[in-house]
């Protein structure tokens, strides 16, 4: 009987801790948001396009050298 009571008490206490943690506001300082990730992907894509354009220009000009 004591083991059952101890188990029920432990489950009750852990459920209270879980409920308290859910109700507290989350501290999101320092977290990377989706917006930051999307901006990083956009910047990488733009840099890739610029590098490809410069490479194509240099290659075409190198072909004109006699």
C-alpha positions in Angstrom: 0.0 0.0 0.0 2.9 2.4 0.8 4.4 1.8 -2.6 1.1 2.6 -4.4 0.7 5.8 -2.3 4.3 6.8 -3.1 3.8 6.2 -6.8 0.6 8.2 -6.9 2.2 11.0 -5.0 5.2 11.0 -7.4 2.9 11.1 -10.4 0.9 13.9 -8.9 3.9 16.0 -8.2 5.4 15.5 -11.6 2.1 16.4 -13.2 2.0 19.7 -11.2 5.5 20.5 -12.4 4.6 19.9 -16.0 1.4 22.1 -15.7 3.4 24.9 -14.1 6.0 24.7 -16.9 3.3 24.9 -19.5 1.7 28.0 -18.0 4.9 30.0 -17.6 5.8 32.2 -20.5 8.7 30.9 -22.5 11.9 32.8 -22.6 12.8 33.1 -26.3 15.8 35.4 -26.0 18.6 34.1 -28.2 16.5 31.8 -30.3 16.9 31.8 -34.0 13.6 32.5 -35.6 12.2 31.4 -38.9 12.6 34.9 -40.2 16.4 34.9 -39.6 16.8 31.6 -41.3 14.8 32.8 -44.4 16.9 36.0 -44.6 20.1 33.9 -44.4 18.8 31.7 -47.2 17.9 34.7 -49.3 21.3 36.3 -48.9 23.0 33.1 -49.8 20.9 32.8 -52.9 21.6 36.4 -54.0 25.3 35.9 -53.5 25.2 32.7 -55.5 23.4 34.5 -58.4 26.0 37.4 -58.3 28.9 34.9 -58.3 27.4 33.0 -61.2 26.8 36.2 -63.2 30.4 37.4 -62.6 31.8 34.0 -63.6 29.8 34.0 -66.8 30.9 37.5 -67.6 34.6 36.7 -67.0 34.4 33.5 -69.0 32.8 35.3 -71.9 35.4 38.1 -71.8 38.2 35.5 -71.5 37.0 34.0 -74.8 37.4 37.3 -76.6 41.2 37.5 -75.7 43.4 36.8 -78.7 
